[in-house]
Amino acid sequence: MELKKKIIISSTITISIIILVLAGLFFTYQYAKISYDRKEHGNVQSGVVITRTAEGVPLITGQSKEDIFFALGYIHAQDRLNLMEYQRALATGTVSHFIANPESELLDRLASIIGFTKKADILYDKLDDELKTQISKYADGVNQIRHTRHIVKTGKNDWIPSDILAILIMKEWAEAYLANAELLFTFNESKKNEISKLFPSSDMFYYYREDDSQYLYILQRVKNLIETYIGHFNTGFAAHIQSSMNSSDDRNFSAFSYTADYNIYPGWYPVNFKIGDKLISAITYSGLPFIFSFRNDTSFFTHFNINADSQDFILFNTRKNNDTYQYNYRGAWKEFQPERIPEGSDRSLHTLRWVTEKGPILSDLINSEKQSDQILCINSVHPGPNYLKILATAPFENDISKLRNLLLSSDASLKGFLLKTDKDSFKIFSGFTTTPDPGRNIISDGSLVYKPDHVRITSSKTINAIDYIGSDITTNKDLPAIRPGILITNQIKLNKLISLLPPRKIYNENYMQELIANTQSGAAELFTPVFNQILSSAPLTSAKMTKIYFTEWDFTTRQKLQAPAIFYTTLTFMIDKTFRDKFRNDTDSLLKNSHLLYDDFYQILSKNLGTIFDNTETEQIETRETIFDQAFLSSMRYLNRKSGPLMENWSWGKLNRNYYRIPNITSTFYSRLFMPDEIAANGAPDSLYCTVFSSDFKSVSATCLTGIMADDKFSFRMNYTYSSSIFSDFFYGKHYRVRYTNTGNNEASYKTEITPF
């Protein structure tokens, strides 16, 4: 009896503890939950009202631009404060407070070396008073949330305008670094002749000397840090259709698409502004008071960074002369210049950095002191006041001629702009690039006569029917003034876009939605006839089944299909096995960006030259068919291990899956409850709706936001949701997607009112 009593008592105590814990967690969650229905005072002039739809789409109504941008900072921080604080820490060199690993110190040192905060201070001084006020008001809105959201891990100090500019400068610099043509396909200079024979029409290959290996390591180390922690910025494409191509309702269309890395939660944030009777629908970026795409009553606009090289890597010889370090530039010895970089969150403290006439010393990332013989520097373009004025004022500018001239004066790395007005539509390129090294060397010799720093590119074209812009679909035909080797172009993807924009087609809204979500593989259209021909002679059951899959395939890369999984694994293994014996470890750079060489590799495959496919290190003679058989068997083994022995389970979605990581998540317990698992995605590296994967078939980036602007509407679809906070009704882990949303339908489900103090 006593035993039974003890069991009852202990069970009661255990159940009571569980109930108390669950109740505590429930009430803690309710306390920390973000409220979107509230009234409060803020630093506004006339007051603002923020309403949201059930999916979280915000509408800000105010009487002045200053109040609008206060509210923008407020809602950005309301939904993305953890992400914004992380981005600010990256830009100000304090990310070691947020990331507990050795790489955080490298990131902080990198921010100090490039001097994002110093450049932000200089840029802020060049801005006009109106723009300074706009940025300050945005910071006020962010700080109002910081003072109430104690659950989020934040920096020590309130946001200030230079923090915001430092984020923009960092994101632009990082994107420019990832667009460096020199770091795309890197090969030892001993392979130069062989590369020119294999890829005679390609200008994407650059070379390093054996003595430069240590500096190449630094360059690749920086690239890996950027890809892992900062990511791409403002990349994507847009297509524009004039109303003359639309006989049904005589509307103009622009379809746009943004990409984002899975390592970093997308910063893109759609929002509506209403000032008086004027409604602006826009794409903004959390942490920045700027507008990257918009539609208003008379015009619409979008723009993207172009994959055009705007940075140079320069190696200088150094010496110590009378206790002073000097570097040799064009045969003359020059002294380093001191530059004081604000240190971390305490703006009164500074780090002393030494810089050259051509930029900061990148080799300081690994070697904290100047070497006595050589240093590696980086020369970059940073955004200027004209570019910021475009981002801040374009939606409110009524003088179209003035806006067009402003676009042509952009003082940042090269951008592509689409501008539709009530009278005309324009395709504009504006900004700075560099010129390729004549010897196609990754690192230039600073002691020689050196090429010009940067070249300004401006181009304006009236769109009469159909046109497009894009990060990886711009070519020298668009910009003939740019020398070959500057632009990084995904030729297969471009060909697919052109094929979907025939000049004699009648376009409507449904077709534009289909275009922007198109997952057809241009590479599959090229390669599968050759693959099917080789498979016809293979006796394996898996080969016969694969041929059936390929024959019935419409070349779309949808998640439920088996053909894309078999095709891309086979193609990747075939590229590897064709070149591994020739290039050894340098083949890894081929594989990492192999989608940019699909067109070139198809030419190699079609010519079927035995000398290319034969491995001279083996006794037997390998042919194209031999290499394909090896690649196909490797693909079968890989998919078998990944998804089991049944080919019907080898869907593209089981291979092509990932989710956007959210940095600075404060609650491990709640995040485990709400964070999404890996989710299957559509698209491939060469499709318009895309997913790019690594050489081990891990998805690394994907289309995250698509939309359509028309004369009478602005609609979009997000492959994520508004909030990166687990305490939000719009958290990524709960809904994951925002389906196509027309911003004209603003049925308010939530309402926040902010009135003056």
TORKEVEX-530036 format. One line per field, with one value per residue (C-alpha): residue in one letter; x, y, z; chain. Coordinates in steps of 0.25 Angstrom, whole numbers. Example, Ala and Ser with C-alpha at 12.3 -4.5 7.8 and 13.67 -1.06 7.14 Angstrom:
// TORKEVEX-530036
residu: c(A, S);
east: c(49, 55);
north: c(-18, -4);
up: c(31, 29);
chaine: c(A, A);
//
This chain:
// TORKEVEX-530036
residu: c(M, E, L, K, K, K, I, I, I, S, S, T, I, T, I, S, I, I, I, L, V, L, A, G, L, F, F, T, Y, Q, Y, A, K, I, S, Y, D, R, K, E, H, G, N, V, Q, S, G, V, V, I, T, R, T, A, E, G, V, P, L, I, T, G, Q, S, K, E, D, I, F, F, A, L, G, Y, I, H, A, Q, D, R, L, N, L, M, E, Y, Q, R, A, L, A, T, G, T, V, S, H, F, I, A, N, P, E, S, E, L, L, D, R, L, A, S, I, I, G, F, T, K, K, A, D, I, L, Y, D, K, L, D, D, E, L, K, T, Q, I, S, K, Y, A, D, G, V, N, Q, I, R, H, T, R, H, I, V, K, T, G, K, N, D, W, I, P, S, D, I, L, A, I, L, I, M, K, E, W, A, E, A, Y, L, A, N, A, E, L, L, F, T, F, N, E, S, K, K, N, E, I, S, K, L, F, P, S, S, D, M, F, Y, Y, Y, R, E, D, D, S, Q, Y, L, Y, I, L, Q, R, V, K, N, L, I, E, T, Y, I, G, H, F, N, T, G, F, A, A, H, I, Q, S, S, M, N, S, S, D, D, R, N, F, S, A, F, S, Y, T, A, D, Y, N, I, Y, P, G, W, Y, P, V, N, F, K, I, G, D, K, L, I, S, A, I, T, Y, S, G, L, P, F, I, F, S, F, R, N, D, T, S, F, F, T, H, F, N, I, N, A, D, S, Q, D, F, I, L, F, N, T, R, K, N, N, D, T, Y, Q, Y, N, Y, R, G, A, W, K, E, F, Q, P, E, R, I, P, E, G, S, D, R, S, L, H, T, L, R, W, V, T, E, K, G, P, I, L, S, D, L, I, N, S, E, K, Q, S, D, Q, I, L, C, I, N, S, V, H, P, G, P, N, Y, L, K, I, L, A, T, A, P, F, E, N, D, I, S, K, L, R, N, L, L, L, S, S, D, A, S, L, K, G, F, L, L, K, T, D, K, D, S, F, K, I, F, S, G, F, T, T, T, P, D, P, G, R, N, I, I, S, D, G, S, L, V, Y, K, P, D, H, V, R, I, T, S, S, K, T, I, N, A, I, D, Y, I, G, S, D, I, T, T, N, K, D, L, P, A, I, R, P, G, I, L, I, T, N, Q, I, K, L, N, K, L, I, S, L, L, P, P, R, K, I, Y, N, E, N, Y, M, Q, E, L, I, A, N, T, Q, S, G, A, A, E, L, F, T, P, V, F, N, Q, I, L, S, S, A, P, L, T, S, A, K, M, T, K, I, Y, F, T, E, W, D, F, T, T, R, Q, K, L, Q, A, P, A, I, F, Y, T, T, L, T, F, M, I, D, K, T, F, R, D, K, F, R, N, D, T, D, S, L, L, K, N, S, H, L, L, Y, D, D, F, Y, Q, I, L, S, K, N, L, G, T, I, F, D, N, T, E, T, E, Q, I, E, T, R, E, T, I, F, D, Q, A, F, L, S, S, M, R, Y, L, N, R, K, S, G, P, L, M, E, N, W, S, W, G, K, L, N, R, N, Y, Y, R, I, P, N, I, T, S, T, F, Y, S, R, L, F, M, P, D, E, I, A, A, N, G, A, P, D, S, L, Y, C, T, V, F, S, S, D, F, K, S, V, S, A, T, C, L, T, G, I, M, A, D, D, K, F, S, F, R, M, N, Y, T, Y, S, S, S, I, F, S, D, F, F, Y, G, K, H, Y, R, V, R, Y, T, N, T, G, N, N, E, A, S, Y, K, T, E, I, T, P, F);
east: c(0, 11, 18, 5, 4, 18, 16, 3, 11, 23, 14, 6, 19, 24, 12, 11, 25, 22, 10, 17, 28, 19, 11, 23, 28, 14, 13, 28, 24, 12, 20, 31, 21, 22, 9, 5, -8, -4, -3, 9, 17, 29, 38, 28, 23, 8, 7, 7, -2, 3, -7, -4, -11, -13, 1, 8, 9, 10, 4, 10, 1, 7, 8, 23, 35, 41, 30, 29, 44, 43, 32, 40, 51, 41, 35, 48, 53, 39, 41, 56, 63, 72, 76, 79, 87, 95, 97, 101, 111, 118, 119, 124, 134, 127, 121, 130, 119, 109, 117, 125, 135, 149, 144, 137, 151, 154, 141, 144, 158, 153, 143, 154, 163, 153, 149, 133, 131, 141, 136, 122, 126, 132, 120, 110, 117, 115, 100, 90, 82, 69, 76, 83, 69, 63, 74, 73, 58, 60, 70, 60, 50, 59, 63, 49, 48, 61, 57, 45, 50, 59, 58, 67, 82, 86, 99, 102, 99, 87, 87, 93, 93, 107, 103, 93, 103, 113, 103, 101, 116, 119, 108, 112, 127, 124, 115, 126, 136, 128, 127, 142, 145, 159, 153, 144, 152, 166, 177, 193, 199, 205, 191, 189, 192, 184, 172, 173, 172, 160, 152, 157, 144, 144, 150, 146, 160, 170, 184, 193, 208, 213, 220, 206, 199, 199, 192, 182, 179, 176, 167, 159, 158, 152, 142, 138, 136, 127, 119, 117, 114, 110, 105, 100, 93, 83, 85, 74, 68, 56, 49, 40, 29, 23, 8, 10, 12, -1, -13, -23, -22, -11, -3, 12, 19, 32, 35, 46, 53, 63, 72, 78, 88, 83, 93, 87, 72, 67, 67, 57, 45, 32, 25, 14, 15, 4, 6, -7, -13, 0, 2, 16, 18, 33, 44, 53, 64, 64, 74, 74, 65, 65, 56, 62, 49, 36, 23, 16, 4, 12, 25, 32, 46, 56, 71, 81, 96, 103, 113, 124, 138, 140, 152, 167, 177, 191, 204, 214, 229, 232, 244, 248, 256, 260, 250, 239, 232, 230, 224, 228, 218, 222, 236, 236, 236, 224, 221, 209, 198, 191, 176, 168, 157, 146, 147, 134, 123, 131, 132, 142, 152, 160, 169, 181, 182, 192, 187, 194, 190, 182, 175, 175, 185, 177, 188, 187, 175, 185, 198, 195, 208, 213, 223, 237, 236, 222, 208, 194, 185, 170, 165, 150, 138, 129, 115, 115, 104, 98, 95, 89, 80, 75, 71, 65, 57, 54, 40, 36, 43, 32, 42, 46, 57, 64, 62, 68, 80, 82, 82, 93, 101, 101, 114, 115, 119, 112, 97, 86, 73, 59, 51, 36, 30, 16, 23, 35, 43, 58, 69, 81, 94, 102, 114, 129, 136, 151, 159, 165, 180, 186, 193, 180, 187, 179, 188, 195, 209, 209, 223, 220, 212, 198, 185, 174, 167, 153, 145, 131, 121, 108, 98, 83, 73, 59, 51, 41, 36, 44, 56, 63, 74, 81, 93, 97, 91, 98, 108, 117, 106, 99, 112, 121, 130, 134, 146, 144, 147, 140, 126, 121, 110, 101, 100, 90, 81, 81, 78, 66, 61, 62, 55, 43, 43, 40, 37, 24, 17, 5, 8, -1, 0, -1, 10, 19, 16, 20, 32, 38, 35, 40, 49, 53, 67, 74, 86, 77, 71, 86, 91, 80, 80, 95, 93, 81, 90, 100, 90, 84, 96, 97, 91, 88, 74, 77, 81, 69, 60, 68, 66, 51, 52, 60, 51, 38, 44, 40, 53, 46, 53, 42, 44, 35, 43, 54, 60, 67, 74, 80, 83, 91, 98, 103, 107, 115, 122, 125, 131, 139, 144, 147, 157, 162, 174, 178, 176, 176, 171, 169, 157, 150, 148, 142, 132, 128, 124, 121, 108, 115, 123, 111, 111, 126, 126, 115, 124, 135, 125, 119, 133, 137, 152, 158, 170, 161, 154, 166, 174, 188, 192, 184, 188, 174, 169, 157, 146, 135, 126, 135, 135, 120, 119, 128, 120, 107, 111, 116, 102, 95, 103, 101, 86, 85, 92, 84, 70, 71, 71, 57, 59, 45, 50, 61, 53, 60, 53, 60, 74, 71, 66, 71, 65, 70, 78, 75, 87, 85, 74, 73, 64, 70, 58, 47, 55, 55, 40, 38, 50, 47, 53, 60, 49, 50, 52, 49, 59, 74, 86, 82, 67, 61, 55, 68, 75, 90, 97, 111, 120, 114, 100, 96, 87, 94, 86, 72, 61, 55, 46, 38, 28, 21, 19, 8, 1, -9, -3, 9, 9, 20, 23, 33, 40, 40, 32, 33, 39, 52, 47, 41, 32, 24, 11, 19, 31, 38, 37, 22, 17, 30, 24, 16, 8, 6, 0, -6, -3, -15, -23, -20, -30, -25, -23, -14, -12, -1, -3, 9, 6, 16, 22);
north: c(0, 9, 6, 10, 22, 26, 24, 32, 44, 43, 42, 54, 62, 59, 62, 75, 79, 76, 85, 96, 95, 95, 106, 114, 112, 116, 129, 132, 131, 139, 150, 150, 149, 161, 169, 175, 182, 193, 208, 215, 228, 230, 241, 244, 258, 255, 240, 227, 215, 202, 191, 177, 166, 152, 148, 160, 169, 183, 196, 209, 221, 235, 249, 251, 243, 245, 238, 227, 224, 224, 214, 206, 204, 201, 189, 184, 183, 177, 166, 164, 171, 158, 158, 173, 173, 161, 169, 182, 174, 168, 182, 189, 178, 172, 159, 151, 155, 148, 136, 127, 121, 125, 130, 142, 148, 147, 154, 165, 167, 167, 178, 186, 184, 189, 200, 199, 208, 218, 219, 220, 232, 238, 235, 241, 254, 255, 253, 264, 268, 262, 248, 249, 252, 240, 231, 236, 235, 220, 218, 224, 214, 203, 208, 209, 194, 191, 198, 188, 175, 170, 156, 159, 159, 172, 181, 190, 203, 209, 210, 222, 226, 221, 207, 207, 212, 202, 191, 195, 197, 184, 177, 184, 181, 166, 165, 171, 161, 150, 156, 156, 149, 145, 136, 128, 118, 118, 110, 109, 117, 104, 100, 112, 106, 94, 102, 111, 98, 92, 105, 114, 123, 125, 137, 133, 126, 133, 128, 129, 127, 116, 127, 134, 121, 127, 140, 131, 124, 138, 142, 128, 129, 143, 138, 126, 135, 144, 132, 126, 139, 151, 145, 151, 164, 170, 159, 154, 158, 165, 165, 177, 176, 189, 190, 189, 174, 172, 173, 168, 180, 189, 188, 189, 178, 176, 162, 162, 151, 152, 141, 138, 129, 118, 122, 135, 138, 147, 162, 165, 171, 176, 187, 198, 213, 222, 237, 245, 239, 233, 218, 212, 197, 194, 184, 188, 181, 179, 188, 198, 211, 209, 204, 195, 192, 200, 203, 216, 223, 227, 218, 205, 202, 191, 189, 179, 177, 173, 162, 171, 171, 184, 180, 178, 169, 176, 170, 180, 178, 185, 189, 195, 208, 216, 209, 213, 202, 205, 199, 199, 205, 206, 206, 217, 214, 220, 221, 214, 224, 222, 221, 221, 211, 213, 200, 192, 198, 208, 220, 227, 216, 214, 203, 209, 202, 205, 206, 208, 217, 206, 201, 193, 182, 169, 160, 166, 157, 145, 152, 163, 171, 176, 166, 171, 166, 166, 170, 168, 179, 181, 192, 194, 202, 207, 213, 228, 239, 238, 223, 226, 237, 227, 217, 228, 237, 230, 226, 240, 247, 253, 259, 246, 254, 257, 242, 237, 246, 242, 227, 230, 237, 225, 224, 210, 197, 194, 193, 190, 198, 197, 209, 210, 224, 229, 232, 223, 211, 211, 200, 207, 202, 211, 210, 206, 193, 190, 185, 171, 168, 167, 154, 148, 148, 147, 156, 168, 172, 186, 189, 190, 201, 198, 199, 210, 208, 207, 211, 218, 211, 218, 213, 217, 210, 212, 199, 199, 184, 174, 175, 170, 172, 163, 160, 147, 150, 162, 161, 169, 171, 179, 187, 186, 196, 186, 177, 162, 155, 165, 160, 147, 141, 129, 127, 115, 123, 135, 126, 121, 135, 139, 127, 130, 145, 143, 156, 152, 147, 154, 155, 155, 155, 139, 137, 147, 139, 126, 132, 137, 123, 115, 103, 98, 94, 99, 89, 77, 81, 81, 69, 59, 55, 52, 44, 36, 32, 27, 20, 13, 3, 1, -12, -8, -8, 6, 11, 7, 13, 26, 26, 25, 37, 45, 42, 46, 58, 73, 78, 85, 83, 81, 75, 62, 58, 48, 52, 65, 57, 47, 57, 67, 57, 50, 63, 67, 54, 54, 68, 63, 51, 58, 68, 62, 55, 68, 78, 71, 79, 91, 83, 87, 101, 96, 88, 99, 108, 97, 103, 115, 105, 96, 102, 101, 86, 83, 87, 78, 67, 69, 69, 56, 58, 45, 53, 61, 49, 39, 38, 37, 31, 18, 7, 6, 17, 25, 30, 39, 27, 21, 34, 35, 21, 24, 37, 30, 18, 29, 36, 23, 20, 33, 34, 20, 24, 37, 32, 16, 6, 9, 19, 24, 30, 38, 51, 64, 69, 59, 64, 78, 83, 93, 104, 118, 119, 130, 136, 141, 132, 135, 123, 110, 103, 110, 110, 95, 95, 105, 104, 97, 85, 84, 86, 82, 93, 94, 100, 97, 106, 109, 111, 125, 120, 115, 107, 106, 94, 91, 80, 70, 74, 82, 94, 107, 118, 119, 129, 135, 146, 147, 158, 165, 180, 185, 198, 195, 185, 180, 165, 156, 143, 140, 127, 130, 139, 153, 150, 144, 144, 131, 140, 146, 141, 143, 134, 126, 113, 114, 117, 117, 124, 136, 132, 142, 154, 166, 178, 185, 175, 181, 175, 179, 168, 176, 190, 198, 213, 222, 236, 248, 248);
up: c(0, 4, -10, -17, -9, -13, -27, -27, -20, -29, -42, -37, -34, -48, -55, -47, -51, -65, -65, -58, -68, -80, -74, -72, -86, -91, -83, -86, -101, -99, -92, -103, -115, -124, -124, -137, -131, -122, -120, -116, -117, -125, -132, -143, -147, -151, -147, -155, -157, -160, -164, -169, -176, -171, -177, -171, -183, -177, -182, -176, -176, -173, -176, -179, -184, -170, -163, -174, -172, -157, -159, -168, -158, -148, -156, -161, -146, -142, -152, -154, -142, -139, -154, -154, -142, -148, -161, -153, -145, -158, -163, -150, -147, -134, -140, -130, -119, -128, -133, -124, -134, -138, -152, -144, -141, -156, -159, -149, -155, -169, -165, -159, -171, -182, -172, -174, -162, -167, -181, -175, -168, -180, -188, -178, -179, -194, -193, -194, -182, -187, -188, -175, -168, -175, -170, -156, -156, -160, -149, -139, -143, -141, -127, -123, -125, -119, -106, -105, -110, -99, -104, -116, -114, -119, -119, -108, -114, -122, -137, -143, -158, -160, -156, -167, -177, -172, -175, -189, -192, -186, -195, -207, -205, -202, -215, -223, -217, -221, -235, -237, -250, -245, -234, -243, -250, -244, -250, -249, -260, -265, -270, -278, -292, -289, -284, -297, -305, -297, -296, -307, -307, -292, -285, -271, -267, -259, -254, -242, -241, -231, -223, -221, -215, -201, -206, -214, -201, -194, -206, -205, -190, -191, -202, -193, -181, -190, -196, -182, -174, -183, -196, -209, -210, -220, -230, -240, -253, -259, -272, -277, -287, -293, -295, -310, -308, -300, -309, -298, -288, -293, -280, -278, -269, -262, -256, -246, -238, -226, -222, -208, -201, -192, -182, -179, -177, -189, -185, -196, -190, -198, -193, -197, -194, -195, -194, -197, -209, -214, -212, -214, -214, -212, -209, -198, -190, -175, -168, -180, -182, -197, -208, -218, -227, -227, -234, -232, -240, -252, -252, -248, -246, -242, -242, -239, -237, -250, -249, -254, -248, -240, -231, -233, -225, -225, -220, -215, -211, -198, -190, -177, -179, -167, -158, -168, -176, -191, -203, -218, -227, -242, -239, -228, -213, -205, -190, -185, -180, -166, -165, -152, -153, -142, -133, -131, -123, -116, -127, -118, -120, -132, -139, -147, -160, -171, -185, -199, -210, -216, -204, -191, -188, -190, -186, -172, -170, -168, -165, -154, -157, -170, -177, -180, -194, -200, -197, -204, -206, -211, -219, -219, -223, -212, -213, -214, -211, -224, -223, -209, -215, -225, -215, -205, -215, -228, -223, -220, -232, -241, -251, -260, -267, -254, -249, -262, -261, -247, -251, -261, -251, -241, -234, -229, -236, -249, -248, -258, -257, -263, -262, -268, -268, -273, -286, -288, -283, -281, -280, -273, -269, -260, -250, -250, -254, -255, -267, -267, -265, -279, -275, -269, -255, -243, -235, -242, -240, -234, -237, -252, -259, -255, -262, -258, -245, -250, -263, -263, -271, -275, -285, -288, -297, -300, -299, -310, -309, -300, -292, -279, -269, -259, -251, -258, -272, -276, -288, -296, -306, -295, -292, -303, -296, -286, -289, -290, -276, -268, -268, -262, -271, -270, -284, -284, -275, -284, -296, -288, -285, -299, -304, -295, -300, -315, -322, -328, -316, -309, -295, -283, -268, -267, -277, -269, -256, -263, -269, -255, -249, -261, -257, -271, -272, -284, -281, -281, -295, -300, -293, -292, -307, -306, -293, -299, -310, -301, -292, -304, -304, -289, -284, -270, -265, -259, -272, -279, -268, -269, -284, -281, -271, -281, -293, -285, -279, -282, -277, -265, -252, -243, -229, -232, -244, -245, -258, -252, -241, -251, -261, -252, -244, -257, -263, -251, -250, -265, -264, -252, -259, -272, -265, -252, -258, -265, -255, -241, -230, -239, -244, -232, -237, -250, -242, -232, -244, -255, -258, -265, -274, -278, -292, -294, -289, -298, -310, -304, -303, -317, -324, -317, -318, -312, -307, -297, -291, -291, -278, -282, -268, -271, -280, -287, -296, -290, -300, -298, -296, -286, -277, -278, -273, -261, -258, -260, -250, -240, -241, -239, -227, -221, -223, -217, -205, -204, -206, -206, -218, -224, -235, -233, -220, -227, -228, -230, -218, -209, -215, -216, -202, -192, -183, -180, -168, -158, -150, -136, -131, -116, -112, -115, -109, -116, -129, -129, -128, -139, -149, -162, -167, -180, -191, -206, -216, -231, -241, -245, -248, -262, -260, -258, -245, -240, -230, -230, -223, -219, -225, -214, -219, -207, -210, -207, -213, -219, -224, -212, -217, -230, -234, -245, -247, -256, -259, -249, -239, -232, -228, -222, -216, -205, -203, -188, -179, -173, -159, -155, -140, -134, -126, -138, -145, -158, -154, -165, -158, -157, -172, -180, -192, -196, -208, -219, -212, -219, -211, -216, -207, -193, -184, -170, -160, -151, -148, -141, -138, -135, -130, -127, -113);
chaine: c(A, A, A, A, A, A, A, A, A, A, A, A, A, A, A, A, A, A, A, A, A, A, A, A, A, A, A, A, A, A, A, A, A, A, A, A, A, A, A, A, A, A, A, A, A, A, A, A, A, A, A, A, A, A, A, A, A, A, A, A, A, A, A, A, A, A, A, A, A, A, A, A, A, A, A, A, A, A, A, A, A, A, A, A, A, A, A, A, A, A, A, A, A, A, A, A, A, A, A, A, A, A, A, A, A, A, A, A, A, A, A, A, A, A, A, A, A, A, A, A, A, A, A, A, A, A, A, A, A, A, A, A, A, A, A, A, A, A, A, A, A, A, A, A, A, A, A, A, A, A, A, A, A, A, A, A, A, A, A, A, A, A, A, A, A, A, A, A, A, A, A, A, A, A, A, A, A, A, A, A, A, A, A, A, A, A, A, A, A, A, A, A, A, A, A, A, A, A, A, A, A, A, A, A, A, A, A, A, A, A, A, A, A, A, A, A, A, A, A, A, A, A, A, A, A, A, A, A, A, A, A, A, A, A, A, A, A, A, A, A, A, A, A, A, A, A, A, A, A, A, A, A, A, A, A, A, A, A, A, A, A, A, A, A, A, A, A, A, A, A, A, A, A, A, A, A, A, A, A, A, A, A, A, A, A, A, A, A, A, A, A, A, A, A, A, A, A, A, A, A, A, A, A, A, A, A, A, A, A, A, A, A, A, A, A, A, A, A, A, A, A, A, A, A, A, A, A, A, A, A, A, A, A, A, A, A, A, A, A, A, A, A, A, A, A, A, A, A, A, A, A, A, A, A, A, A, A, A, A, A, A, A, A, A, A, A, A, A, A, A, A, A, A, A, A, A, A, A, A, A, A, A, A, A, A, A, A, A, A, A, A, A, A, A, A, A, A, A, A, A, A, A, A, A, A, A, A, A, A, A, A, A, A, A, A, A, A, A, A, A, A, A, A, A, A, A, A, A, A, A, A, A, A, A, A, A, A, A, A, A, A, A, A, A, A, A, A, A, A, A, A, A, A, A, A, A, A, A, A, A, A, A, A, A, A, A, A, A, A, A, A, A, A, A, A, A, A, A, A, A, A, A, A, A, A, A, A, A, A, A, A, A, A, A, A, A, A, A, A, A, A, A, A, A, A, A, A, A, A, A, A, A, A, A, A, A, A, A, A, A, A, A, A, A, A, A, A, A, A, A, A, A, A, A, A, A, A, A, A, A, A, A, A, A, A, A, A, A, A, A, A, A, A, A, A, A, A, A, A, A, A, A, A, A, A, A, A, A, A, A, A, A, A, A, A, A, A, A, A, A, A, A, A, A, A, A, A, A, A, A, A, A, A, A, A, A, A, A, A, A, A, A, A, A, A, A, A, A, A, A, A, A, A, A, A, A, A, A, A, A, A, A, A, A, A, A, A, A, A, A, A, A, A, A, A, A, A, A, A, A, A, A, A, A, A, A, A, A, A, A, A, A, A, A, A, A, A, A, A, A, A, A, A, A, A, A, A, A, A, A, A, A, A, A, A, A, A, A, A, A, A, A, A, A, A, A, A, A, A, A, A, A, A, A, A, A, A, A, A, A, A, A, A, A, A, A, A, A, A, A, A, A, A, A, A, A, A, A, A, A, A, A, A, A, A, A, A, A, A, A, A, A, A, A, A, A, A, A, A, A, A, A, A, A, A, A, A, A, A, A, A, A, A, A, A, A, A);
//
